[in-house]
Amino acid sequence: MKTIKILSACLLLLPLASCTQMQYKGDAVTEQKVEALLSKMTLEEKIGQMNQISSYGNIEDMSGLIKKGEIGSILNEVDPVRVNALQRVAVEESRLGIPLLMARDVIHGFKTIFPIPLGQAASFDPQVAEDGARIAAIEASSVGVRWTFAPMIDISRDPRWGRIAESCGEDTYLSSVMGAAMVKGFQGDSLNSPTSIAACAKHFVGYGASEGGRDYNSTFISERSLRNVYFPPFEAAAKAGVATFMTSFNDNDGVPSTGNNFILREVLRNEWGFDGLVVTDWNSAREMIAHGIVADDKEAAAQAVNAGVDMEMVSYTFVKYLPEQIKAGKVKEAVIDEAVRNILRVKFRLGLFDNPYVDEKRPSVMYDESHLAAAKRAAEESAILLKNDKEVLPLKENIRSIAIIGPMADAPHDQLGTWIFDGEKSHTKTPLTAAREMYGNKLQIIYEQGLAYSRDKNTAGISKAVSAAQRADVVVAFVGEESILSGEAHCLADLNLQGAQSELIAALAKIGKPLITVVMAGRQLTIGKEAEASDAVLYSFHPGTMGGPAIVDLLFGKSVPSGKTPVTFLKTVGQVPLYYAHNNSGRPASSHFKPLDQVPLEASQTSEGSSSSYMDVGVAPLYPFGYGLSYTTFKFGKPQLSSKELSGKDVLTVTFDLENTGKYEGTEVAQLYVQDKVASVTRPVKELKRFTRVTLKPGEKKNVSFELPISELAFWNLDKVKTVEPGDFGLWVGPDSQTGEEVFFKVVD
Ligand code: BGC
């Protein structure tokens, strides 16, 4: 038996302070350069640096403002010739020659598109996130982009919210680990390498909790929840050296993030020591007028800058009104100086002053073989096997024909997912093309779309799909969501499969052939009915450019599913919010409830069940957080603890045996959860604290160990202090958030 020590992987040992120095601390040379430049700048030039515009028109249209030093950053310019032309105006024709910072939303790939971030989170593999970001940075920087607005690390517990697709899901620890890995990938070993791009931790903060799952909506998150649930991924990104932060659109408890002194100055600057650049979201300075916090653009500019914003995205209130707001005494010039220092610091760190131009003649790095291979691996690891009755998967060698059905089987645009400004569907490998390429000469592949697209309600094609399915040994149905059904401003109140997809699955199920349903979507959909009707369900989210070959290899057993749900899957949308790390009520929900139709007519009022549940669907999820099957089976041994009594300074070592008891080599994501039994405030029933992927051959057994510093059990308590409170803790190690034998330890003073 081998022993796995999870020591070297810094990323798994969050908080990261012990192993990763904040990249932005202690660079005296850069500070001198910043001060020297700042001392030469006029007030107008300083405010110009704080202005970000979106690229428009001809170079000449923008060059007047650039020459005057009125633009610090441009987003949405990806033509290297234009990038250089704009940069040349800034460097050679403006008085101080300060280079522009060129930005773009490179969210899950530039040209080579990786699975959506929610899919990447399902891999529980920080290497997938880091590789995806690194490759995105290599491709994007090759056209002159040096700043991306990613990772998005908003804790997302409401699948109605379209932007859940861009997130790493519901869990604080998983989002912290994956977010930090993405920062590392985008920024590389050093920001000033030409292939590094500045990352941006967004949206600070609480955006994922928008009321009703409606985008941009208000949030009401207590300071305790901010500190215990929503801040940690951002603090982890800061510790990983993220160069920039973006404020969020939402107001929390009445204060829009773009004007929120507490989050931007008290927490981000003072507590975390962040000295990078803070940018608003698109137009969010001006949107404080609609929020009703300021009366006009003038006040918006002052409010944002005073709260701690350094750069304004596209709303032009800074350049227009800050000079007069300073004269009127509403903003101090020292505040402007501080903001400009933060911006210049990032530009120096990126090496833009030494190396402002991109090599226009460089051979293309787009869609390099190694990029496609990494994207395929990411898509394989991101797919979750939710059901596999009678081991219908992997497909058996002796099948002679396969029916490929459904609107997502050959949807090269839609499988790429949201935020793919630069991705090209002509490079997408769909499951249909991949199956034909890989198995076309061995099997009969019968294709019928059934429905033209996911929202299609026209059922006319279903009978053809059924007859195609009747002619095949096995039926694989590809359903889900078009990419435009998730992402920014694309929220839904109904999470069932759109259009006539449910009818399609029901019709296919009636035939009696083995039915495998593959779901490509931007969020977890309520697919209970369709899962029930299917023999197997593989949930791939939007898997990106290489989704097709990845899924085909999984179906045929060339690779084995290992993804786990990064969000709780619901039975019905009415269960929102349903997440595993909830606090207990005084009458904790149990799986026992009296179903609605067993309640007698005119029953007298009782507190039957007496638990926090629903009469119609109960409170159990369709699939819990951390869940996912494999083609093989794993057995977890009872966790052994290095000690049953530890102090706040100790490190708990948890060891357990993990055995592959099945027939295939496979990878299990071992997950460690804890519960603080009694504390000064209610604590979650379980919290993920560690995870690791373990690959085992059939029959192989490994002794795995996790190291958990007790300091990581700290939370923001009743006295508003982040501390570990002594007392009893429960601990589980298992394949998901609901399985595993509980063991106990005590923390003493
Ligand atoms: C989004 C941001 C994005 C920005 C720039 C906004 O609408 O909320 O996430 O980075 O646009 O495109």
Residues whose N, C-alpha, C, O or C-beta is under 5 A from the ligand:
A	BS01	BGC	D105 F149 D281 W282
